[in-house]
Amino acid sequence: MMGDCCGFGMGSWWGGLLWVVFLALIVVGAIVLIRALWGSDSGERRGGRDPALGVLEERFARGEIDRDEFEERRRTLTS
């Protein structure tokens, strides 16, 4: 019999367990793929972090803008 070798045939409990594991891997893989494709932009916003404000803070930290300009632009972004 072809499917009875080593107890991995469709009638054994190993076969059922392997199918469950296989389907779980497919579902987890699909979830990871969906989150990678559609979650990249929204991940920053979900954390309450505006990317534009982050860039502004980086420019201020590097000394590209002074404190007055930083405060003015931050008020504009947060209003």
C-alpha positions as CSV (number, residue, x, y, z in Angstrom):
1,M,0.0,0.0,0.0
2,M,1.4,3.4,-1.0
3,G,0.0,5.6,1.7
4,D,0.7,3.4,4.7
5,C,4.4,3.7,4.8
6,C,5.8,4.9,8.1
7,G,2.3,5.7,9.5
8,F,1.9,8.9,7.5
9,G,-1.1,7.9,5.5
10,M,-4.2,10.0,5.4
11,G,-6.0,7.6,7.8
12,S,-3.4,8.0,10.6
13,W,-3.5,10.7,13.3
14,W,-0.1,11.9,12.0
15,G,-1.6,12.7,8.7
16,G,-4.3,14.8,10.3
17,L,-1.7,16.6,12.5
18,L,0.5,17.3,9.5
19,W,-2.5,18.8,7.6
20,V,-3.3,21.1,10.6
21,V,0.3,22.2,10.9
22,F,0.4,22.8,7.1
23,L,-2.8,24.9,7.1
24,A,-1.6,26.9,10.1
25,L,1.6,27.7,8.4
26,I,-0.3,28.9,5.3
27,V,-2.6,31.1,7.5
28,V,0.4,32.6,9.4
29,G,2.3,33.2,6.2
30,A,-0.7,35.0,4.7
31,I,-1.1,37.2,7.8
32,V,2.6,38.1,7.8
33,L,2.5,38.9,4.1
34,I,-0.6,41.1,4.4
35,R,0.9,43.0,7.4
36,A,4.1,43.5,5.5
37,L,2.4,44.8,2.4
38,W,-0.3,47.0,3.9
39,G,0.9,47.6,7.5
40,S,4.2,49.4,6.7
41,D,2.8,52.9,6.5
42,S,0.1,52.5,9.1
43,G,2.5,51.0,11.7
44,E,4.0,54.4,12.5
45,R,0.7,56.0,12.9
46,R,-0.8,53.2,15.0
47,G,1.9,53.9,17.5
48,G,0.8,57.6,17.7
49,R,3.9,58.7,15.8
50,D,3.6,61.1,12.9
51,P,6.5,60.6,10.4
52,A,6.7,64.3,9.5
53,L,7.2,65.2,13.2
54,G,10.0,62.6,13.4
55,V,11.7,64.2,10.4
56,L,11.3,67.7,12.0
57,E,12.8,66.4,15.3
58,E,15.8,64.9,13.4
59,R,16.4,68.2,11.6
60,F,16.3,70.0,14.9
61,A,18.7,67.5,16.5
62,R,21.2,67.9,13.6
63,G,21.1,71.7,13.9
64,E,19.5,72.3,10.5
65,I,16.8,74.4,12.0
66,D,16.7,76.6,15.2
67,R,14.4,76.3,18.2
68,D,12.0,79.0,17.0
69,E,11.6,77.4,13.5
70,F,11.2,73.9,15.2
71,E,8.4,75.1,17.5
72,E,6.6,76.9,14.7
73,R,6.6,73.9,12.4
74,R,5.7,71.6,15.3
75,R,2.6,73.7,16.1
76,T,1.7,73.6,12.4
77,L,2.0,69.8,12.2
78,T,0.1,69.1,15.4
79,S,-2.8,71.5,14.8
